[in-house]
Amino acid sequence: MHTFTHQVTVFSDNIEKRKSLNTPYGMTKHMVGVANIHTPKTLPKYIGQSEILAMLNTAKKKSYRDYILLLIMSRTGIRVSELVNIRKRDIDDGKLIVRQGKGKKDRLVPLEDELNTILGLFMDQLGPRDKLFKLTDRSVRNIVYKYAPDGFDVHPHTLRHSFAVHCLKSGMNIRTLQKILGHGSLTTTQVYLDVIGADVADDFKKVVW
């Protein structure tokens, strides 16, 4: 009887410990983290091309630097930490070299013709090692937020998500998008397929039979 009571007490103690870790019984906190590592709680938030165009038009009237900044982010999908480290030497022959991006890896990001031409003019007076923008991550966030359309909460990563969704909707191969975004795992990029799937479901509801 004493042994049985002791076993029940130990079992109860273990249950309470699991509750305090906020993990399912039978799984360690580390195991739960691994199980959920590629399961986002919410889909990435993005804005459409019409909202991005509105941001660009407003910025172009107020600050050409801000216009260039928004243009780069919306048409390359680079991270804010990568943006603030771009130097003139990193842009060459229609490509942007992202040096030491996330995971300390370099990658090539193609530049569409209009952006490539505009950047060439913008960088004309810069030296090879000069940065395009002498800004901090926080400064960039404030700039992006400043030009957000009414009713939209836009952050730098919102532009990255918007770029990804627009590319996939336009027919880009998902593995190509993975390379452009610098994702180490294809699973990370596949989240955007779920976004498009949600859009399709919403659009289907608008059909009148």
N, CA, C and O of each residue as an XYZ file, in Angstrom:
836
protein
N       0.843     -1.206      0.000
C       0.000      0.000      0.000
C       0.866      1.239      0.000
O       0.566      2.213     -0.691
N       1.932      1.209      0.766
C       2.838      2.345      0.824
C       3.482      2.579     -0.540
O       3.628      3.716     -0.989
N       3.870      1.456     -1.201
C       4.512      1.578     -2.519
C       3.552      2.173     -3.534
O       3.939      3.029     -4.329
N       2.281      1.718     -3.513
C       1.273      2.224     -4.457
C       1.051      3.727     -4.245
O       0.988      4.505     -5.197
N       0.937      4.108     -2.971
C       0.725      5.529     -2.648
C       1.906      6.368     -3.125
O       1.725      7.474     -3.635
N       3.100      5.843     -2.957
C       4.304      6.561     -3.398
C       4.294      6.739     -4.917
O       4.668      7.801     -5.415
N       3.865      5.704     -5.665
C       3.827      5.777     -7.124
C       2.817      6.816     -7.594
O       3.080      7.566     -8.534
N       1.662      6.858     -6.935
C       0.632      7.841     -7.292
C       1.143      9.248     -7.048
O       0.909     10.149     -7.854
N       1.847      9.438     -5.928
C       2.386     10.756     -5.590
C       3.414     11.204     -6.624
O       3.405     12.357     -7.056
N       4.297     10.295     -7.016
C       5.317     10.616     -8.024
C       4.659     10.960     -9.349
O       5.051     11.920    -10.013
N       3.655     10.174     -9.733
C       2.946     10.417    -10.994
C       2.278     11.790    -10.978
O       2.346     12.526    -11.962
N       1.636     12.135     -9.866
C       0.966     13.428     -9.733
C       1.969     14.576     -9.819
O       1.716     15.606    -10.443
N       3.126     14.361     -9.167
C       4.177     15.390     -9.214
C       4.646     15.614    -10.648
O       4.889     16.745    -11.068
N       4.768     14.514    -11.392
C       5.209     14.632    -12.787
C       4.195     15.390    -13.625
O       4.561     16.195    -14.481
N       2.919     15.127    -13.375
C       1.854     15.832    -14.098
C       1.954     17.333    -13.854
O       1.863     18.132    -14.786
N       2.143     17.706    -12.587
C       2.231     19.126    -12.245
C       3.443     19.773    -12.890
O       3.376     20.921    -13.327
N       4.561     19.036    -12.953
C       5.761     19.575    -13.599
C       5.509     19.814    -15.076
O       5.959     20.818    -15.629
N       4.789     18.894    -15.725
C       4.482     19.060    -17.151
C       3.592     20.281    -17.351
O       3.764     21.027    -18.314
N       2.646     20.483    -16.444
C       1.755     21.641    -16.540
C       2.540     22.927    -16.411
O       2.274     23.899    -17.119
N       3.508     22.937    -15.508
C       4.291     24.149    -15.290
C       5.141     24.475    -16.500
O       5.459     25.639    -16.742
N       5.520     23.441    -17.275
C       6.277     23.659    -18.511
C       5.363     23.953    -19.683
O       5.819     24.308    -20.770
N       4.043     23.800    -19.447
C       3.047     24.046    -20.491
C       3.278     23.151    -21.701
O       3.196     23.601    -22.844
N       3.570     21.868    -21.434
C       3.803     20.910    -22.507
C       2.904     19.707    -22.288
O       2.546     19.402    -21.151
N       2.527     19.002    -23.385
C       1.702     17.799    -23.249
C       2.451     16.728    -22.478
O       3.671     16.613    -22.590
N       1.720     15.943    -21.695
C       2.369     14.891    -20.921
C       3.004     13.876    -21.860
O       2.417     13.482    -22.868
N       4.215     13.465    -21.506
C       4.926     12.512    -22.335
C       5.863     13.173    -23.326
O       6.593     12.486    -24.040
N       5.854     14.535    -23.384
C       6.747     15.258    -24.294
C       7.550     16.266    -23.501
O       7.005     16.956    -22.639
N       8.821     16.358    -23.776
C       9.636     17.368    -23.117
C       9.413     18.705    -23.799
O       8.885     18.771    -24.909
N       9.821     19.766    -23.125
C       9.673     21.102    -23.700
C      10.437     21.198    -25.017
O       9.981     21.846    -25.959
N      11.610     20.545    -25.078
C      12.417     20.557    -26.301
C      11.676     19.853    -27.433
O      11.694     20.322    -28.571
N      11.022     18.726    -27.130
C      10.307     17.969    -28.150
C       9.152     18.751    -28.717
O       8.888     18.682    -29.918
N       8.451     19.503    -27.871
C       7.332     20.308    -28.337
C       7.825     21.363    -29.297
O       7.180     21.628    -30.311
N       8.952     21.967    -28.995
C       9.515     22.999    -29.864
C       9.834     22.446    -31.235
O       9.598     23.106    -32.247
N      10.379     21.217    -31.275
C      10.724     20.593    -32.545
C       9.476     20.262    -33.330
O       9.440     20.429    -34.549
N       8.451     19.791    -32.637
C       7.222     19.396    -33.308
C       6.533     20.575    -33.967
O       5.881     20.419    -34.999
N       6.672     21.754    -33.379
C       5.950     22.921    -33.875
C       6.817     23.884    -34.669
O       6.370     24.975    -35.024
N       8.049     23.490    -34.949
C       8.990     24.448    -35.517
C       8.556     24.987    -36.878
O       8.866     26.131    -37.211
N       7.840     24.181    -37.672
C       7.419     24.621    -38.992
C       5.893     24.757    -39.070
O       5.313     24.606    -40.146
N       5.254     25.037    -37.952
C       3.807     25.186    -37.937
C       3.447     26.587    -37.464
O       3.230     26.788    -36.269
N       3.376     27.564    -38.372
C       3.069     28.931    -37.974
C       1.662     29.040    -37.421
O       0.738     28.404    -37.929
N       1.497     29.846    -36.382
C       0.185     30.013    -35.772
C      -0.740     30.812    -36.688
O      -1.940     30.542    -36.744
N      -0.196     31.784    -37.400
C      -0.983     32.579    -38.328
C      -0.237     32.694    -39.649
O       0.988     32.579    -39.695
N      -0.987     32.922    -40.723
C      -0.362     33.074    -42.025
C       0.298     34.443    -42.124
O      -0.147     35.391    -41.477
N       1.355     34.558    -42.925
C       2.040     35.850    -43.076
C       1.088     36.931    -43.584
O       0.261     36.679    -44.461
N       1.210     38.127    -43.032
C       0.381     39.254    -43.467
C       1.071     39.943    -44.640
O       2.280     40.173    -44.610
N       0.298     40.270    -45.670
C       0.877     40.947    -46.821
C      -0.114     41.977    -47.359
O      -1.291     41.976    -46.996
N       0.385     42.857    -48.231
C      -0.489     43.838    -48.880
C      -0.400     43.639    -50.384
O       0.561     43.057    -50.886
N      -1.402     44.123    -51.096
C      -1.445     43.943    -52.540
C      -0.575     44.951    -53.276
O      -0.040     45.890    -52.686
N      -0.450     44.734    -54.572
C       0.383     45.612    -55.386
C      -0.191     47.031    -55.467
O       0.569     47.986    -55.628
N      -1.483     47.185    -55.363
C      -2.072     48.526    -55.398
C      -1.675     49.332    -54.164
O      -1.425     50.534    -54.263
N      -1.617     48.678    -53.000
C      -1.194     49.361    -51.771
C       0.300     49.710    -51.837
O       0.712     50.784    -51.400
N       1.097     48.800    -52.384
C       2.531     49.074    -52.520
C       2.759     50.238    -53.477
O       3.603     51.097    -53.220
N       2.017     50.270    -54.569
C       2.141     51.367    -55.530
C       1.778     52.702    -54.880
O       2.411     53.723    -55.144
N       0.751     52.681    -54.029
C       0.347     53.908    -53.324
C       1.472     54.384    -52.407
O       1.737     55.583    -52.322
N       2.134     53.449    -51.720
C       3.254     53.799    -50.850
C       4.399     54.408    -51.658
O       4.994     55.407    -51.253
N       4.697     53.803    -52.792
C       5.794     54.278    -53.634
C       5.504     55.679    -54.185
O       6.385     56.538    -54.211
N       4.276     55.893    -54.619
C       3.913     57.196    -55.176
C       4.005     58.297    -54.130
O       4.464     59.401    -54.422
N       3.570     57.996    -52.918
C       3.641     58.982    -51.838
C       5.087     59.289    -51.475
O       5.460     60.449    -51.302
N       5.894     58.244    -51.361
C       7.304     58.430    -51.002
C       8.052     59.207    -52.083
O       8.911     60.032    -51.772
N       7.733     58.951    -53.334
C       8.428     59.617    -54.445
C       8.219     61.131    -54.400
O       9.083     61.900    -54.820
N       7.075     61.539    -53.892
C       6.761     62.970    -53.800
C       7.451     63.632    -52.606
O       7.747     64.827    -52.629
N       7.700     62.839    -51.565
C       8.231     63.417    -50.325
C       9.734     63.218    -50.140
O      10.427     64.125    -49.677
N      10.237     62.047    -50.496
C      11.660     61.750    -50.274
C      12.125     60.699    -51.266
O      11.655     59.562    -51.238
N      13.058     61.079    -52.153
C      13.533     60.133    -53.161
C      14.284     58.978    -52.501
O      14.227     57.843    -52.975
N      14.985     59.271    -51.411
C      15.682     58.198    -50.689
C      14.694     57.167    -50.182
O      14.914     55.964    -50.327
N      13.599     57.638    -49.584
C      12.588     56.724    -49.067
C      11.947     55.922    -50.200
O      11.636     54.742    -50.041
N      11.758     56.576    -51.335
C      11.188     55.904    -52.513
C      12.090     54.748    -52.953
O      11.612     53.640    -53.201
N      13.394     55.013    -53.048
C      14.349     53.971    -53.446
C      14.334     52.834    -52.434
O      14.342     51.661    -52.808
N      14.311     53.179    -51.170
C      14.298     52.178    -50.092
C      13.086     51.255    -50.221
O      13.224     50.032    -50.175
N      11.911     51.838    -50.380
C      10.684     51.045    -50.507
C      10.686     50.226    -51.796
O      10.198     49.097    -51.824
N      11.233     50.797    -52.848
C      11.291     50.103    -54.137
C      12.154     48.855    -54.029
O      11.785     47.789    -54.523
N      13.309     48.993    -53.377
C      14.202     47.837    -53.207
C      13.518     46.741    -52.400
O      13.539     45.573    -52.790
N      12.919     47.113    -51.286
C      12.314     46.108    -50.407
C      11.132     45.409    -51.070
O      10.959     44.198    -50.927
N      10.329     46.166    -51.788
C       9.119     45.583    -52.381
C       9.409     44.761    -53.636
O       8.582     43.944    -54.042
N      10.586     44.970    -54.260
C      10.882     44.257    -55.503
C      12.025     43.249    -55.387
O      12.414     42.617    -56.369
N      12.553     43.112    -54.181
C      13.587     42.092    -53.966
C      13.237     41.157    -52.806
O      13.721     40.026    -52.757
N      12.407     41.616    -51.880
C      12.036     40.783    -50.737
C      13.141     40.619    -49.715
O      13.069     39.711    -48.886
N      14.173     41.473    -49.742
C      15.270     41.317    -48.785
C      14.837     41.751    -47.385
O      13.886     42.517    -47.226
N      15.538     41.259    -46.394
C      15.268     41.596    -45.002
C      15.809     42.991    -44.687
O      16.716     43.479    -45.361
N      15.251     43.621    -43.667
C      15.698     44.965    -43.292
C      17.165     44.947    -42.875
O      17.894     45.897    -43.159
N      17.609     43.891    -42.210
C      19.011     43.785    -41.788
C      19.948     43.683    -42.990
O      21.109     44.086    -42.915
N      19.439     43.144    -44.097
C      20.227     43.044    -45.318
C      20.225     44.365    -46.073
O      21.228     44.744    -46.677
N      19.114     45.049    -46.036
C      18.976     46.333    -46.726
C      19.985     47.357    -46.217
O      20.652     48.022    -47.010
N      20.098     47.486    -44.896
C      20.955     48.529    -44.330
C      22.443     48.247    -44.532
O      23.279     49.101    -44.235
N      22.778     47.072    -45.029
C      24.188     46.726    -45.251
C      24.574     46.691    -46.731
O      25.701     46.323    -47.063
N      23.662     47.067    -47.613
C      23.979     47.073    -49.045
C      24.976     48.185    -49.355
O      24.800     49.331    -48.941
N      26.016     47.829    -50.084
C      27.004     48.800    -50.563
C      26.949     48.848    -52.097
O      26.417     47.944    -52.742
N      27.498     49.902    -52.650
C      27.470     50.062    -54.107
C      28.085     48.860    -54.808
O      27.588     48.432    -55.850
N      29.145     48.318    -54.257
C      29.840     47.186    -54.878
C      28.967     45.930    -54.942
O      29.255     45.008    -55.705
N      27.895     45.898    -54.135
C      27.028     44.720    -54.071
C      26.015     44.671    -55.213
O      25.313     43.674    -55.381
N      25.941     45.738    -55.988
C      24.995     45.794    -57.098
C      25.777     45.850    -58.409
O      26.525     46.794    -58.668
N      25.585     44.813    -59.230
C      26.360     44.737    -60.457
C      25.661     43.848    -61.482
O      25.216     42.744    -61.169
N      25.576     44.350    -62.701
C      25.068     43.563    -63.825
C      23.670     42.987    -63.556
O      23.399     41.819    -63.832
N      22.795     43.836    -63.011
C      21.412     43.406    -62.795
C      21.206     42.458    -61.640
O      20.175     41.789    -61.558
N      22.173     42.392    -60.748
C      22.052     41.500    -59.591
C      22.474     42.217    -58.317
O      23.345     43.087    -58.322
N      21.829     41.821    -57.229
C      22.204     42.297    -55.903
C      22.852     41.138    -55.156
O      22.267     40.062    -55.030
N      24.053     41.367    -54.669
C      24.729     40.347    -53.868
C      24.419     40.619    -52.398
O      24.874     41.618    -51.841
N      23.666     39.754    -51.785
C      23.378     39.871    -50.353
C      24.482     39.134    -49.621
O      24.573     37.907    -49.676
N      25.320     39.896    -48.934
C      26.483     39.289    -48.267
C      26.160     38.959    -46.810
O      25.628     39.781    -46.064
N      26.499     37.740    -46.439
C      26.317     37.306    -45.048
C      24.890     37.552    -44.566
O      24.669     38.170    -43.525
N      23.939     37.062    -45.335
C      22.538     37.175    -44.930
C      22.257     36.262    -43.755
O      23.181     35.811    -43.077
N      20.997     35.989    -43.515
C      20.627     35.124    -42.403
C      21.285     33.763    -42.593
O      21.221     33.185    -43.678
N      21.914     33.255    -41.542
C      22.650     32.009    -41.645
C      24.057     32.210    -42.162
O      24.759     31.249    -42.477
N      24.474     33.500    -42.249
C      25.828     33.855    -42.698
C      26.120     33.345    -44.101
O      27.244     32.939    -44.397
N      25.107     33.365    -44.969
C      25.289     32.890    -46.333
C      25.096     34.036    -47.327
O      24.224     34.887    -47.151
N      25.927     34.042    -48.377
C      25.755     35.004    -49.466
C      24.743     34.440    -50.463
O      24.594     33.226    -50.600
N      24.051     35.350    -51.156
C      23.145     34.903    -52.208
C      22.973     36.012    -53.246
O      23.243     37.182    -52.974
N      22.523     35.626    -54.426
C      22.274     36.575    -55.506
C      20.774     36.809    -55.639
O      19.983     35.866    -55.665
N      20.398     38.076    -55.722
C      18.997     38.441    -55.915
C      18.890     39.216    -57.227
O      19.513     40.269    -57.362
N      18.121     38.725    -58.191
C      18.006     39.434    -59.474
C      17.257     40.764    -59.313
O      16.347     40.885    -58.493
N      17.661     41.754    -60.114
C      17.005     43.060    -60.110
C      16.277     43.241    -61.433
O      16.860     43.045    -62.500
N      15.001     43.616    -61.364
C      14.288     43.852    -62.618
C      14.809     45.145    -63.248
O      15.393     45.981    -62.558
N      14.601     45.309    -64.544
C      15.257     46.359    -65.324
C      15.048     47.765    -64.778
O      16.002     48.537    -64.679
N      13.804     48.110    -64.420
C      13.530     49.459    -63.939
C      14.293     49.748    -62.655
O      14.900     50.810    -62.514
N      14.263     48.812    -61.726
C      14.964     48.995    -60.455
C      16.473     49.092    -60.685
O      17.148     49.911    -60.062
N      16.989     48.268    -61.565
C      18.423     48.283    -61.853
C      18.859     49.640    -62.413
O      19.911     50.160    -62.042
N      18.051     50.205    -63.301
C      18.366     51.510    -63.892
C      18.304     52.619    -62.854
O      19.187     53.474    -62.795
N      17.264     52.601    -62.042
C      17.092     53.623    -61.006
C      18.234     53.578    -59.998
O      18.738     54.618    -59.574
N      18.637     52.378    -59.620
C      19.736     52.236    -58.658
C      21.053     52.743    -59.241
O      21.871     53.329    -58.532
N      21.249     52.511    -60.541
C      22.461     52.995    -61.179
C      22.595     54.503    -61.066
O      23.686     55.019    -60.819
N      21.482     55.212    -61.248
C      21.484     56.672    -61.128
C      21.628     57.099    -59.673
O      22.326     58.066    -59.369
N      20.970     56.378    -58.783
C      20.981     56.714    -57.358
C      22.384     56.560    -56.766
O      22.769     57.313    -55.871
N      23.138     55.595    -57.261
C      24.462     55.299    -56.700
C      25.598     56.036    -57.403
O      26.765     55.839    -57.066
N      25.271     56.867    -58.358
C      26.281     57.477    -59.219
C      27.413     58.167    -58.457
O      28.575     58.087    -58.855
N      27.070     58.838    -57.371
C      28.068     59.604    -56.619
C      28.684     58.819    -55.460
O      29.463     59.370    -54.682
N      28.345     57.560    -55.346
C      28.856     56.744    -54.234
C      30.134     56.010    -54.622
O      30.345     55.675    -55.788
N      30.981     55.766    -53.625
C      32.164     54.945    -53.832
C      31.791     53.477    -53.707
O      30.734     53.167    -53.158
N      32.619     52.566    -54.194
C      32.308     51.124    -54.185
C      31.925     50.574    -52.810
O      31.067     49.697    -52.712
N      32.557     51.084    -51.748
C      32.305     50.558    -50.413
C      31.273     51.378    -49.623
O      30.967     51.063    -48.473
N      30.749     52.418    -50.247
C      29.740     53.257    -49.575
C      28.414     52.514    -49.474
O      28.002     51.822    -50.405
N      27.753     52.668    -48.329
C      26.435     52.065    -48.160
C      25.380     52.906    -48.877
O      25.496     54.129    -48.951
N      24.356     52.246    -49.403
C      23.274     52.971    -50.059
C      22.496     53.814    -49.064
O      22.063     54.924    -49.374
N      22.323     53.270    -47.856
C      21.538     53.967    -46.836
C      22.300     53.964    -45.508
O      22.722     52.914    -45.021
N      22.462     55.121    -44.952
C      23.081     55.219    -43.627
C      21.959     55.259    -42.589
O      21.674     56.287    -41.975
N      21.348     54.107    -42.428
C      20.176     53.984    -41.565
C      20.302     52.759    -40.666
O      21.023     51.812    -40.981
N      19.588     52.794    -39.542
C      19.497     51.635    -38.659
C      18.248     50.841    -39.007
O      17.383     51.316    -39.743
N      18.164     49.632    -38.473
C      16.966     48.816    -38.683
C      15.720     49.567    -38.231
O      14.696     49.561    -38.915
N      15.816     50.209    -37.079
C      14.663     50.929    -36.536
C      14.256     52.078    -37.449
O      13.067     52.323    -37.649
N      15.233     52.779    -38.002
C      14.926     53.899    -38.906
C      14.146     53.404    -40.118
O      13.196     54.051    -40.559
N      14.548     52.266    -40.651
C      13.855     51.702    -41.813
C      12.426     51.342    -41.440
O      11.498     51.604    -42.205
N      12.246     50.750    -40.280
C      10.888     50.389    -39.836
C      10.009     51.631    -39.740
O       8.844     51.604    -40.137
N      10.558     52.699    -39.223
C       9.795     53.938    -39.096
C       9.422     54.513    -40.461
O       8.326     55.043    -40.644
N      10.333     54.402    -41.403
C      10.064     54.899    -42.758
C       8.940     54.102    -43.410
O       8.019     54.674    -43.994
N       9.022     52.783    -43.306
C       7.990     51.925    -43.896
C       6.634     52.218    -43.259
O       5.624     52.335    -43.952
N       6.625     52.333    -41.943
C       5.376     52.590    -41.223
C       4.777     53.934    -41.634
O       3.557     54.075    -41.719
N       5.633     54.913    -41.886
C       5.186     56.266    -42.234
C       4.381     56.296    -43.528
O       3.452     57.091    -43.672
N       4.741     55.433    -44.462
C       4.079     55.444    -45.763
C       2.981     54.392    -45.901
O       2.419     54.217    -46.982
N       2.679     53.699    -44.820
C       1.623     52.683    -44.867
C       0.284     53.320    -45.224
O      -0.066     54.357    -44.660
N      -0.467     52.735    -46.137
C      -1.790     53.271    -46.492
C      -2.715     53.261    -45.279
O      -2.532     52.460    -44.362
N      -3.677     54.122    -45.272
C      -4.639     54.184    -44.167
C      -5.309     52.826    -43.966
O      -5.771     52.194    -44.917
N      -5.350     52.404    -42.726
C      -5.996     51.142    -42.401
C      -5.096     49.926    -42.510
O      -5.544     48.802    -42.286
N      -3.826     50.137    -42.855
C      -2.889     49.022    -42.999
C      -1.736     49.164    -42.014
O      -1.184     50.250    -41.837
N      -1.386     48.064    -41.383
C      -0.246     48.030    -40.470
C       0.917     47.375    -41.221
O       1.000     46.150    -41.306
N       1.808     48.199    -41.762
C       2.862     47.695    -42.642
C       4.231     47.810    -41.981
O       4.612     48.869    -41.482
N       4.953     46.706    -41.989
C       6.314     46.642    -41.463
C       7.247     46.190    -42.590
O       6.763     45.721    -43.620
N       8.551     46.315    -42.431
C       9.469     45.835    -43.472
C       9.208     44.391    -43.885
O       9.270     44.058    -45.069
N       8.916     43.531    -42.905
C       8.692     42.126    -43.252
C       7.377     41.937    -44.011
O       7.204     40.946    -44.721
N       6.449     42.893    -43.859
C       5.213     42.844    -44.636
C       5.536     42.953    -46.124
O       4.927     42.276    -46.953
N       6.499     43.811    -46.452
C       6.907     43.969    -47.850
C       7.583     42.699    -48.365
O       7.431     42.334    -49.531
N       8.319     42.042    -47.500
C       8.960     40.761    -47.872
C       7.888     39.711    -48.162
O       7.963     38.998    -49.163
N       6.892     39.619    -47.281
C       5.783     38.683    -47.504
C       5.035     39.030    -48.799
O       4.671     38.145    -49.573
N       4.819     40.305    -49.013
C       4.073     40.753    -50.197
C       4.827     40.395    -51.476
O       4.224     39.978    -52.465
N       6.135     40.560    -51.450
C       6.977     40.184    -52.588
C       6.825     38.692    -52.883
O       6.635     38.300    -54.035
N       6.908     37.870    -51.851
C       6.826     36.417    -52.012
C       5.480     35.992    -52.600
O       5.422     35.182    -53.525
N       4.406     36.550    -52.052
C       3.065     36.196    -52.531
C       2.882     36.634    -53.982
O       2.331     35.886    -54.790
N       3.337     37.833    -54.314
C       3.203     38.335    -55.677
C       3.979     37.455    -56.662
O       3.489     37.166    -57.753
N       5.182     37.032    -56.282
C       5.991     36.173    -57.155
C       5.302     34.841    -57.423
O       5.262     34.380    -58.564
N       4.759     34.221    -56.378
C       4.093     32.931    -56.548
C       2.813     33.071    -57.359
O       2.506     32.216    -58.190
N       2.075     34.133    -57.125
C       0.842     34.351    -57.892
C       1.152     34.612    -59.364
O       0.323     34.364    -60.239
N       2.356     35.114    -59.622
C       2.758     35.405    -61.005
C       3.361     34.189    -61.695
O       3.726     34.247    -62.869
N       3.462     33.083    -60.951
C       3.925     31.839    -61.555
C       5.362     31.454    -61.281
O       5.866     30.517    -61.899
N       6.048     32.147    -60.370
C       7.435     31.798    -60.068
C       7.525     30.421    -59.411
O       6.691     30.065    -58.578
N       8.533     29.663    -59.791
C       8.787     28.364    -59.169
C       9.147     28.574    -57.701
O       9.908     29.483    -57.369
N       8.608     27.743    -56.837
C       8.798     27.950    -55.406
C      10.259     27.758    -54.980
O      10.707     28.381    -54.017
N      10.998     26.907    -55.683
C      12.410     26.722    -55.340
C      13.237     27.942    -55.747
O      14.224     28.274    -55.090
N      12.835     28.600    -56.819
C      13.493     29.848    -57.209
C      13.244     30.905    -56.146
O      14.152     31.641    -55.760
N      12.001     30.970    -55.679
C      11.656     31.933    -54.638
C      12.429     31.643    -53.360
O      12.872     32.567    -52.678
N      12.593     30.381    -53.035
C      13.368     29.995    -51.850
C      14.783     30.557    -51.910
O      15.300     31.072    -50.918
N      15.406     30.455    -53.085
C      16.774     30.952    -53.251
C      16.829     32.474    -53.147
O      17.746     33.024    -52.538
N      15.855     33.147    -53.738
C      15.829     34.611    -53.706
C      15.641     35.118    -52.280
O      16.291     36.078    -51.866
N      14.758     34.478    -51.538
C      14.480     34.901    -50.162
C      15.573     34.478    -49.186
O      15.693     35.047    -48.102
N      16.364     33.488    -49.566
C      17.427     33.024    -48.684
C      16.947     32.104    -47.588
O      17.523     32.071    -46.501
N      15.884     31.350    -47.869
C      15.377     30.389    -46.889
C      16.236     29.125    -46.902
O      16.514     28.565    -47.963
N      16.649     28.686    -45.726
C      17.435     27.467    -45.639
C      16.613     26.230    -45.931
O      17.139     25.226    -46.410
N      15.310     26.299    -45.640
C      14.422     25.157    -45.838
C      13.269     25.535    -46.762
O      12.700     26.621    -46.649
N      12.937     24.638    -47.665
C      11.807     24.869    -48.567
C      10.498     24.954    -47.790
O       9.553     25.621    -48.212
N      10.455     24.275    -46.656
C       9.248     24.292    -45.825
C       8.872     25.717    -45.424
O       7.691     26.058    -45.363
N       9.870     26.539    -45.155
C       9.617     27.928    -44.781
C       8.939     28.672    -45.926
O       8.000     29.436    -45.703
N       9.406     28.452    -47.135
C       8.848     29.127    -48.310
C       7.436     28.629    -48.619
O       6.604     29.394    -49.107
N       7.162     27.358    -48.339
C       5.873     26.766    -48.665
C       4.719     27.383    -47.887
O       3.556     27.195    -48.243
N       5.035     28.115    -46.829
C       3.989     28.798    -46.062
C       3.206     29.736    -46.978
O       2.002     29.922    -46.799
N       3.892     30.325    -47.960
C       3.221     31.271    -48.859
C       2.206     30.582    -49.768
O       1.284     31.225    -50.270
N       2.372     29.281    -49.981
C       1.360     28.537    -50.732
C       0.057     28.478    -49.944
O      -1.031     28.496    -50.520
N       0.178     28.407    -48.614
C      -1.003     28.417    -47.762
C      -1.712     29.766    -47.852
O      -2.941     29.833    -47.812
N      -0.929     30.843    -47.973
C      -1.511     32.180    -48.112
C      -2.323     32.262    -49.393
O      -3.453     32.750    -49.395
N      -1.733     31.777    -50.489
C      -2.434     31.802    -51.777
C      -3.671     30.925    -51.730
O      -4.713     31.273    -52.284
N      -3.546     29.772    -51.058
C      -4.695     28.883    -50.910
C      -5.837     29.556    -50.177
O      -7.002     29.379    -50.533
N      -5.506     30.333    -49.147
C      -6.535     31.062    -48.390
C      -7.200     32.108    -49.273
O      -8.408     32.323    -49.178
N      -6.421     32.759    -50.132
C      -6.971     33.758    -51.043
C      -7.928     33.122    -52.042
O      -8.978     33.683    -52.354
N      -7.556     31.945    -52.539
C      -8.408     31.244    -53.494
C      -9.752     30.904    -52.859
O     -10.803     31.067    -53.479
N      -9.704     30.428    -51.607
C     -10.938     30.079    -50.902
C     -11.825     31.304    -50.709
O     -13.043     31.226    -50.866
N     -11.211     32.434    -50.368
C     -11.983     33.665    -50.174
C     -12.601     34.137    -51.481
O     -13.751     34.575    -51.508
N     -11.833     34.047    -52.571
C     -12.340     34.474    -53.870
C     -13.481     33.581    -54.335
O     -14.433     34.053    -54.957
N     -13.386     32.296    -54.034
C     -14.426     31.350    -54.454
C     -15.759     31.664    -53.793
O     -16.821     31.438    -54.375
N     -15.695     32.189    -52.565
C     -16.924     32.534    -51.854
C     -17.676     33.684    -52.518
O     -18.870     33.872    -52.287
N     -16.964     34.449    -53.343
C     -17.595     35.597    -54.014
C     -18.385     35.197    -55.246
O     -19.149     35.993    -55.792
N     -18.192     33.938    -55.687
C     -18.877     33.474    -56.882
C     -20.372     33.323    -56.608
O     -20.771     32.739    -55.601
N     -21.185     33.851    -57.505
C     -22.648     33.750    -57.376
C     -23.148     32.651    -58.320
O     -22.892     32.690    -59.523
N     -23.850     31.689    -57.767
C     -24.337     30.565    -58.576
C     -25.807     30.755    -58.927
O     -26.394     29.912    -59.603
